[in-house]
Amino acid sequence: MKATRSYEGHPSLWRTCRGLANRVRLRMVQHLRLHPGQSVRQIARALHIRPNVASPYLRILNARGLLRVERSGREVLYTLGPDKNVPQATPLVKSLRSALASGCSLDRLFRSLTAFTHPRREVLFRALEEPGLGLRDLKRRTGISSGALRRHLRKLTARGFVASGKSAYTRIVPQDAFCRALAELALASGPVK
């Protein structure tokens, strides 16, 4: 039975990862964790970037439910905090806070986030329900071409979410708390249909 490629119904995680997988936006998250309630100008000044760069970056983070926004007079103040209307935001913000508080580098977070910056990687990760699946099985389950499967499997393997051996692949739930949260969100974002 061929899988339906309907990952468009569950884009939140990959879009959120794509939004976060930017070193400047990760620096913003780190800054807001330490200095809540900051305006665009304050954030731009602290990070040595222009306000016209900071503003759209903050909108991206806000759109993914990672920031709380409060108006104070004419200014908008940003705080790292989940939007209750975005189900994935709470565990992701919690794991981001924890990772940053424990000294996890922004490069490590960036690398982990790039594992799920494409919707097919979510689909592929969920499709690895049984250990030791081959390309043929994965192609049948996901409807993804062999070439694309290989590319996405390489990325997931390099990021520590998949193990490979003798043409067979197995899903791994990493020990790192931030990566484990990403893996759990990927698995929760919907079944392979």
C-alpha positions in Angstrom: 0.0 0.0 0.0 1.5 3.3 -1.1 1.6 6.1 1.5 -0.1 9.4 0.8 2.3 12.3 0.8 0.0 14.6 2.9 2.6 16.2 5.1 1.1 19.6 4.3 -1.5 18.9 7.1 1.2 18.9 9.8 3.7 21.6 8.8 4.2 23.2 12.3 7.4 21.4 13.4 9.3 21.7 10.1 8.3 25.4 9.7 9.2 26.1 13.3 12.6 24.3 12.9 13.2 26.2 9.7 12.4 29.5 11.5 14.7 28.7 14.4 17.5 27.2 12.4 19.1 30.6 11.9 22.0 31.7 14.1 20.7 35.3 14.6 17.2 34.1 15.5 18.8 31.6 18.0 20.8 34.5 19.5 17.5 36.4 19.8 16.0 33.4 21.7 19.0 33.2 23.9 18.9 37.0 24.6 15.2 36.9 25.4 15.6 34.0 27.8 18.0 36.2 29.8 16.3 39.6 29.2 12.6 39.2 28.9 10.4 42.1 27.9 12.6 43.7 25.3 11.7 46.0 22.4 12.9 45.6 18.8 15.4 48.4 19.3 16.7 46.9 22.6 17.2 43.5 21.0 18.8 45.0 17.9 21.2 47.0 20.0 22.1 44.1 22.2 22.8 41.8 19.2 24.5 44.4 17.0 22.0 44.2 14.2 19.7 46.7 12.5 16.1 47.1 13.8 14.9 46.4 10.3 16.5 43.0 10.5 15.4 42.3 14.0 11.8 43.1 13.4 11.0 40.5 10.8 13.1 37.9 12.6 11.0 38.5 15.7 7.8 38.2 13.7 9.0 34.8 12.4 9.6 33.5 16.0 6.3 35.0 17.1 4.4 33.4 14.3 5.7 30.0 15.3 4.3 30.5 18.9 7.7 30.9 20.6 7.3 34.5 21.9 4.9 36.3 24.0 4.2 39.8 22.9 3.0 42.7 25.0 2.3 46.3 24.0 3.7 49.0 26.3 2.7 52.4 24.9 4.0 52.6 21.4 6.5 49.8 21.9 6.0 46.1 21.5 7.9 44.0 24.0 9.0 40.4 23.4 9.5 37.6 25.9 10.5 34.0 25.2 7.4 32.1 26.1 5.0 29.7 24.3 1.8 30.8 22.7 -0.9 28.5 24.3 -2.7 28.3 20.9 0.3 26.6 19.3 0.4 23.0 20.7 4.1 22.4 19.9 5.3 25.6 21.3 5.2 24.7 25.0 7.5 21.6 24.9 9.8 23.3 22.3 10.2 26.5 24.4 10.7 24.5 27.5 13.4 22.4 25.9 15.0 25.5 24.3 15.2 27.2 27.7 16.6 24.1 29.3 19.2 23.6 26.6 20.3 27.2 26.8 20.4 27.2 30.6 22.6 24.1 30.6 25.1 25.7 28.3 24.2 24.0 25.0 25.9 25.9 22.2 23.8 27.8 19.6 25.7 25.8 16.9 24.6 22.5 18.5 21.0 23.8 18.6 21.2 24.9 15.0 22.6 21.6 13.9 19.8 19.7 15.7 17.1 21.9 14.3 18.2 21.4 10.7 17.3 17.7 11.1 13.6 18.7 10.7 13.7 21.7 8.4 11.9 19.8 5.7 8.5 18.2 5.9 9.7 15.0 4.3 12.1 14.4 7.1 9.2 14.4 9.6 7.3 11.9 7.4 10.4 9.7 7.0 11.2 9.8 10.7 7.6 8.7 11.6 7.8 6.0 8.9 10.7 4.3 10.6 8.3 2.5 13.0 10.2 -0.8 12.9 14.0 -1.1 13.1 16.0 -2.1 10.0 13.8 -0.8 7.2 15.3 -0.6 3.7 14.9 2.1 1.0 12.2 0.0 -0.8 10.1 -0.2 2.4 10.5 3.5 3.1 9.7 4.5 -0.5 6.5 2.4 -0.3 5.5 3.9 3.1 6.3 7.5 2.3 5.9 7.9 -1.5 9.3 9.8 -1.5 11.6 9.0 -4.4 14.8 7.0 -3.8 17.1 9.9 -4.4 15.2 12.2 -2.0 15.0 9.4 0.6 18.8 9.0 0.5 19.4 12.8 0.9 16.9 13.1 3.8 18.2 9.9 5.5 21.8 11.3 5.3 20.7 14.5 7.0 18.8 12.6 9.7 21.7 10.2 10.2 24.2 13.0 10.4 22.0 14.8 13.0 21.8 11.6 15.2 18.1 10.8 14.6 18.6 7.8 12.4 21.1 4.9 12.4 22.1 3.2 9.2 23.7 -0.1 8.5 23.8 -2.5 5.5 21.0 -0.7 3.6 18.7 -0.6 6.6 17.7 2.3 8.7 16.5 2.6 12.3 14.9 5.6 14.1 16.8 6.7 17.1 15.5 8.8 20.0 18.5 10.8 21.1 19.6 11.0 24.7 20.1 14.8 24.4 17.0 16.4 26.0 16.6 19.0 23.2 16.9 16.4 20.4 14.6 14.1 22.3 12.0 16.9 22.4 12.3 17.4 18.6 12.0 13.7 18.0 8.8 13.5 20.2 7.3 16.5 18.4 8.1 14.9 15.0 6.4 11.6 16.1 3.4 13.5 17.5 2.8 15.7 14.5 0.8 13.0 12.7 0.9 9.5 11.3 2.2 8.5 7.9 -1.0 7.9 5.9 
